[in-house]
Amino acid sequence: KKKEILENAKTFIHSQKDACLSTASWAKLWLCLLGCMEWEGHNCVPPEMWLLPNWFPFHPGRLWCHCRMVYLPMGYLYGHKFVYPKAETDPIIQQLRTELYTTPYSQIPWNRTRHIISPLDNYSPIPFVMRTLQNILAIYEKYFVSTFLRNKGLQFSIDYMDAEDLQTNYINIGPVNKVLNMLSTYHTSQYSLTNSKVVNHMMRIDDYLWVAEDGMKMQGYNGSSCWDTSFAIQAIAEAQLLDDFPDLSTKVWSYLEKSQILSTPTSQASLAFKFESEENRNKSYRHVSKGGWPFSSSAHGWPISDCTGEGLKGVLVLMQQAKCIRGGLSNQSIASISDARLQDAVNVLLTYQNVDGGWATYENTRGFGWFEQLNPSEVFGDIMIDYSYVECSMASMTGLAMFHDMFPGHRSKEIHTALQRGRSFMKRIQRPDGSWYGSWACCFCYGCWFGVEGLIMAGEPKKS
């Protein structure tokens, strides 16, 4: 059966006019790493880009965090032209070189395949500007690379990856850079499987694995537990059932208390906490993290605007409505969440607000719309900068509004101003038919839910 599946896959690849030569750039990267494609067939990812001054308009530190954290290890591996060390002697690699292509491997003009892309994969065609720059970079790579600058760029890249590994407890922001960071660490350790950093990486692989009814898969994140828990407890609160299920409410409180990023004694004793200083945040191009809530777990280490807003609301509804929580706090049977910690969450939300009045995901919008003309990925669109979204804006606004209702004396004017700016943003992005376009779930249904609630909580009349 397995042989039949593989034969069908081979038939499909060959029927698509050498599909492996026309696959997307991220897949080509893995073929190069395995030794099943020559690096001349991959467009240049120069690690020395990180050496540009921070004021440079297209500095990679201005990219959306998911984008820059993927291209960071890509640049490192490209800069070293890393190839599986045993590729030339491994019979499986040699067999793949024969089976994946209809042209003999040694006769493929790799440089001419850089821009070949199958229509099946070409979701976001490479813009003309980027194709031109890639051709220029190919000449740069062949004739003009400075060994000094290349080595400095490689060192910066591995140092930056080390910081990301420590800030996220080796989970990393997502599964793509997780695996690439791990491979880069393996390379820089001189292929040692006992190196402590490599071991730490391997121990975190399971965070992304998921056994489904149709087999093992790798998730797009290390879970969504904090996001799901925040919504669930708010739903239970709206149903007025918090004290009907005191064990549940208490466990959720404890979970949210432990999940607030860099806010517990345990997290503040970790290596990740040292990166929260302004100097270290600037080096790692990180927004403030302390006080935020994550999508998944505190160990993941990346706060997100809407997750912080919903996490804050989950804590506030428990404080406000659950007698079991107030009793537990009174008799000290559960850990407290101080006012200072709630204020840290508010600080995260206030600093997340963009110039346009909305909220993006992990950070402020740092780049410009024209960055998309330099998108090197064929399979992802609108990935170059972080955009303001209706969902992130609503969650942030409602978190601020609920906090202000309970603590009217803290940064009142700033919160009021933020809510009004957010309200204007929400009204401005509403579509002519009255809907909002949701980007992170069920599109219009999801977007409208967030849009309506966000406006109401920001003071928009219900008859508007």
C-alpha positions in Angstrom: 0.0 0.0 0.0 2.8 2.4 0.9 4.6 1.6 -2.3 1.4 2.3 -4.3 1.0 5.7 -2.5 4.6 6.6 -3.4 4.3 5.5 -7.0 1.2 7.7 -7.3 3.1 10.6 -5.9 6.0 10.0 -8.3 3.5 9.8 -11.3 1.9 13.1 -10.2 5.3 14.9 -9.8 6.4 13.7 -13.3 3.1 14.7 -14.9 3.5 18.3 -13.7 6.6 18.9 -15.8 9.2 18.3 -13.1 7.1 19.5 -10.2 10.1 19.6 -7.9 11.8 22.1 -10.1 8.6 24.2 -10.1 7.7 23.9 -6.5 7.6 26.9 -4.2 10.7 28.5 -2.7 10.1 27.1 0.8 10.0 23.6 -0.6 13.1 24.2 -2.7 14.9 25.2 0.5 14.2 21.8 2.0 15.3 20.1 -1.2 18.5 22.0 -1.0 19.1 21.2 2.6 18.5 17.5 1.9 20.9 17.5 -1.0 18.1 16.8 -3.6 18.6 20.2 -5.2 21.6 22.4 -5.8 21.7 25.8 -4.0 22.0 27.5 -7.4 18.3 26.6 -7.9 17.3 28.7 -4.9 17.0 32.5 -4.9 19.5 34.3 -2.6 18.7 34.9 1.0 21.6 37.0 2.2 22.2 36.9 5.9 24.1 40.2 5.7 20.8 42.0 5.3 20.7 42.0 9.1 23.8 44.3 9.1 21.9 47.1 7.5 21.4 50.2 9.8 18.1 50.0 11.7 16.9 53.2 10.0 17.1 51.6 6.6 13.5 51.5 5.1 13.6 47.8 4.3 15.5 46.5 7.3 14.4 42.9 8.1 13.6 44.0 11.7 10.6 45.8 10.2 9.1 42.6 8.8 6.1 40.9 10.4 7.6 38.7 13.2 6.4 35.4 11.6 8.1 36.4 8.3 11.4 37.6 9.8 11.7 34.7 12.2 11.4 32.2 9.3 13.8 34.1 6.9 16.3 34.5 9.7 17.4 30.8 9.8 16.8 30.5 6.1 19.4 33.2 5.6 21.8 31.4 7.9 21.4 28.1 6.2 21.6 29.7 2.7 24.7 31.7 3.7 26.4 28.5 4.7 25.0 26.5 1.8 24.1 23.9 4.3 23.6 20.4 2.9 22.9 17.1 4.7 26.5 16.0 5.4 25.9 12.4 4.1 23.9 13.4 1.0 26.6 12.2 -1.4 26.8 8.7 0.2 23.2 8.2 1.4 21.5 5.8 -1.0 18.1 7.3 -0.3 19.2 10.8 -1.3 20.8 9.4 -4.5 17.6 7.5 -5.3 15.6 10.7 -4.7 17.8 12.6 -7.1 17.0 10.0 -9.7 13.2 9.7 -9.0 12.2 13.3 -8.4 13.3 14.6 -11.8 12.7 13.6 -15.4 16.0 15.2 -16.4 19.2 13.6 -15.1 20.2 15.4 -12.0 23.7 16.3 -13.2 22.3 17.9 -16.4 19.8 20.2 -14.7 20.6 23.9 -15.3 19.9 24.9 -11.7 20.3 28.6 -12.0 17.6 28.7 -14.7 15.0 27.0 -12.4 15.0 29.7 -9.7 11.9 31.4 -11.0 10.0 28.4 -12.2 6.8 28.0 -10.2 3.9 25.7 -10.8 0.4 27.3 -11.2 -0.7 24.9 -8.4 1.7 26.6 -6.0 1.6 30.2 -7.3 -0.9 31.6 -4.8 1.1 34.9 -4.4 3.1 35.5 -7.6 6.5 37.1 -7.0 6.2 40.7 -8.0 8.3 42.0 -10.9 10.3 44.2 -8.5 11.3 41.2 -6.3 12.1 39.0 -9.3 14.4 41.8 -10.6 16.1 42.1 -7.2 16.5 38.3 -7.0 18.3 38.3 -10.3 20.6 41.1 -9.1 21.2 39.1 -5.9 22.1 36.1 -7.9 24.9 38.1 -9.6 25.9 39.5 -6.2 26.0 35.9 -4.7 28.2 34.7 -7.6 30.7 37.5 -7.9 30.5 40.1 -5.1 29.9 38.5 -1.7 32.2 39.8 0.9 33.5 37.0 3.1 33.8 39.5 6.0 30.2 40.7 5.7 28.9 37.2 5.1 30.5 35.9 8.3 29.3 38.9 10.3 25.8 38.3 9.0 26.0 34.6 9.8 27.2 35.3 13.4 24.4 37.9 13.9 21.8 35.4 12.6 22.9 32.6 15.0 23.1 35.0 17.9 19.5 36.2 17.1 18.3 32.6 16.8 19.9 31.9 20.2 17.9 34.8 21.7 14.6 33.6 20.1 15.3 30.1 21.4 15.8 31.4 25.0 12.9 33.8 24.8 10.5 31.0 23.8 12.1 28.2 25.8 13.1 26.5 22.5 9.5 26.4 21.3 10.0 29.3 18.8 7.2 31.4 17.3 6.0 28.7 15.0 6.9 25.2 13.6 8.7 26.5 10.5 11.3 28.5 12.2 11.4 25.9 15.1 12.8 23.2 12.7 15.0 25.6 10.9 16.4 27.1 14.1 17.0 23.5 15.4 18.9 22.6 12.2 20.9 25.8 12.4 21.9 25.0 16.0 22.8 21.5 15.0 25.0 22.9 12.2 26.8 25.4 14.5 27.3 22.7 17.1 29.3 20.8 14.5 26.6 18.2 14.2 26.5 17.2 17.9 23.3 15.5 19.1 24.5 15.9 22.7 25.0 19.6 22.5 22.8 21.2 25.2 21.1 23.6 22.8 20.4 20.8 20.3 19.0 18.7 23.1 16.8 21.5 24.3 15.4 21.9 20.8 14.7 18.2 20.4 12.8 18.1 23.7 10.4 20.7 22.3 9.5 18.9 19.1 6.6 17.2 20.7 4.9 20.6 21.4 4.0 20.7 17.7 3.1 17.1 17.0 -0.5 16.0 16.9 -1.7 12.4 16.4 -5.0 12.6 14.5 -7.2 9.8 13.2 -5.3 9.9 9.9 -1.8 9.9 11.3 0.8 12.2 12.8 0.8 15.8 11.9 2.7 18.9 12.8 0.5 21.8 14.0 0.7 25.4 12.9 1.3 26.4 16.5 2.0 24.7 19.8 -1.7 24.8 20.7 -4.3 27.5 21.4 -5.0 26.8 25.0 -4.8 30.3 26.5 -7.0 31.7 23.7 -9.6 28.9 24.0 -9.6 29.1 27.8 -10.2 32.9 27.8 -13.2 32.6 25.5 -14.6 29.6 27.4 -14.5 31.3 30.8 -16.2 34.4 29.4 -19.0 32.3 28.0 -19.5 30.6 31.3 -19.6 34.0 33.0 -22.2 35.2 30.6 -24.3 32.1 31.4 -23.9 33.0 35.1 -22.4 29.6 35.9 -19.1 30.5 37.4 -20.1 29.6 41.0 -22.0 26.5 39.8 -18.6 25.1 38.8 -16.2 26.5 41.4 -13.5 23.9 40.6 -13.5 24.9 36.9 -13.4 28.6 37.7 -10.6 28.1 40.1 -8.6 26.1 37.7 -9.1 28.6 34.9 -8.0 31.4 37.3 -4.8 29.5 38.2 -4.1 28.7 34.5 -4.5 32.4 33.4 -2.4 33.5 36.4 0.4 31.1 35.3 0.0 32.0 31.6 0.6 35.8 31.9 4.0 36.2 30.2 7.0 37.1 32.3 4.8 37.9 35.2 5.2 35.0 37.7 8.2 34.3 39.9 9.0 31.3 37.8 9.1 33.1 34.5 11.0 36.0 36.0 13.7 33.6 37.2 14.1 32.2 33.6 16.7 33.2 31.0 13.8 34.6 28.9 13.2 37.5 31.4 16.7 39.0 30.8 15.6 39.8 27.3 12.8 42.1 28.5 15.2 45.0 29.2 14.8 47.7 26.6 18.3 47.2 25.3 17.8 43.5 24.7 14.3 44.0 23.2 15.8 46.4 20.7 18.5 43.9 19.8 15.9 41.2 19.2 13.4 43.6 17.6 10.8 42.5 20.2 7.9 44.5 21.5 7.4 44.6 25.3 6.2 41.1 26.5 5.8 41.4 30.2 2.1 41.4 31.2 0.7 40.0 27.9 -1.1 36.8 27.3 -0.1 34.3 24.6 -2.2 32.3 22.1 -0.9 29.0 23.5 1.3 28.9 26.6 3.5 31.2 28.7 6.5 29.2 27.7 5.9 30.2 24.1 6.8 33.7 25.1 5.2 35.7 22.3 2.3 37.9 23.6 -0.4 38.8 21.1 -2.8 41.8 21.2 -6.1 39.9 21.0 -4.9 37.1 23.3 -3.8 39.7 25.8 -7.2 41.5 25.6 -9.2 38.2 26.0 -6.9 36.9 28.7 -7.3 40.2 30.7 -11.1 40.0 30.2 -11.1 36.4 31.5 -9.3 37.4 34.7 -11.5 40.5 35.2 -14.8 38.5 34.8 -13.6 36.0 37.4 -12.6 38.8 39.8 -15.9 40.6 39.3 -18.4 37.7 39.1 -17.0 34.6 40.8 -17.5 34.4 44.6 -15.3 31.3 44.6 -12.4 33.3 43.2 -12.9 36.2 45.6 -13.1 33.8 48.5 -9.9 32.0 47.3 -8.1 35.3 47.0 -9.3 36.3 50.5 -8.1 33.1 52.2 -5.0 32.9 50.0 -5.9 29.4 48.7 -5.2 30.6 45.2 -2.4 32.8 43.8 -3.3 36.4 43.4 -2.9 38.6 40.3 -1.9 42.0 41.5 -3.2 45.3 40.2 0.4 45.9 38.9 0.1 42.8 36.7 -3.2 44.0 35.3 -1.6 47.3 34.7 1.2 45.6 32.8 -1.4 44.0 30.5 -3.0 47.4 29.9 0.5 48.8 29.1 1.0 46.1 26.5 -2.4 46.9 24.9 -1.9 50.6 24.8 1.6 50.3 23.3 0.2 47.8 20.6 -2.1 50.4 19.1 -1.1 51.5 15.6 -1.0 54.9 14.1 -4.2 54.1 12.2 -6.0 53.5 15.5 -6.2 49.7 15.1 -4.3 46.8 16.6 -2.1 44.3 14.7 -1.1 40.9 16.1 2.3 40.6 17.8 3.7 44.1 17.3 3.0 47.5 15.9 3.1 47.8 12.1 6.7 48.6 11.5 7.0 48.5 7.7 5.1 49.9 4.7 2.6 48.6 2.3 5.1 48.6 -0.5 7.0 45.8 1.4 4.6 43.4 -0.3 6.3 44.1 -3.6 9.3 42.4 -2.0 7.4 39.3 -0.8 9.7 36.3 -1.8 7.1 33.6 -0.9 4.8 32.3 -3.6 2.4 30.5 -1.2 1.7 33.3 1.3 0.3 36.7 0.6 0.4 39.8 2.8 3.0 38.4 5.1 5.6 41.2 5.0 4.2 43.5 7.7 1.8 43.2 10.6 -1.6 44.8 9.7 -4.4 46.2 11.9 -7.3 43.7 12.1 -10.9 44.0 13.3 -10.4 41.0 15.6 -7.2 42.2 17.3 -8.7 45.7 17.6 -12.0 44.6 19.2 -10.3 42.3 21.7 -7.8 45.0 22.7 -10.5 47.7 23.0 -12.9 45.5 25.0 -10.1 44.5 27.4 -9.2 48.2 27.9 -12.9 49.1 28.4 -13.5 46.4 30.9 -10.4 47.3 32.9 -11.3 51.0 32.8 -14.8 50.1 34.3 -13.1 48.3 37.2 -10.1 50.6 37.7 -11.1 54.0 36.4 -8.2 55.8 38.1 -5.4 54.1 36.0 -4.3 55.9 32.8 -7.9 56.9 32.3 -7.2 59.6 29.7 -4.9 57.3 27.6 -7.5 54.5 27.6 -10.3 56.8 26.6 -8.2 58.2 23.8 -7.2 54.7 22.6 -10.9 53.6 22.6 -12.0 56.5 20.6 -9.2 56.0 18.1 -10.0 52.4 17.9 -13.7 53.1 17.4 -12.9 55.4 14.5 -10.7 52.7 13.0 -13.5 50.1 13.3 -16.0 52.3 11.6 -13.5 53.2 8.9 -12.9 49.6 7.9 -16.5 48.5 7.9 -17.5 47.4 4.4 -20.4 49.2 2.5 -22.7 46.3 3.2 -22.2 46.7 6.9 -19.9 43.7 7.4 -16.3 43.4 8.6 -13.8 41.1 6.9 -12.4 38.7 9.5 -8.9 37.4 8.9 -8.4 34.9 11.6 -11.4 32.5 11.5 -14.8 32.3 9.8 -14.3 35.5 7.8 -17.5 37.6 7.8 -19.4 35.9 10.7 -16.3 36.2 12.9 -15.5 39.7 11.7 -19.0 41.0 12.3 -19.1 39.6 15.8 -15.9 41.3 16.7 -16.8 44.5 14.9 -20.2 45.0 16.6 -19.0 44.2 20.1 -15.9 46.4 19.7 -18.0 49.4 18.7 -20.5 48.9 21.5 -17.8 48.6 24.2 -16.1 51.7 22.8 -19.3 53.7 23.2 -21.0 53.5 19.8 -24.8 53.8 20.3 -26.6 50.5 19.6 -28.9 52.4 17.2 -26.0 53.7 15.2 
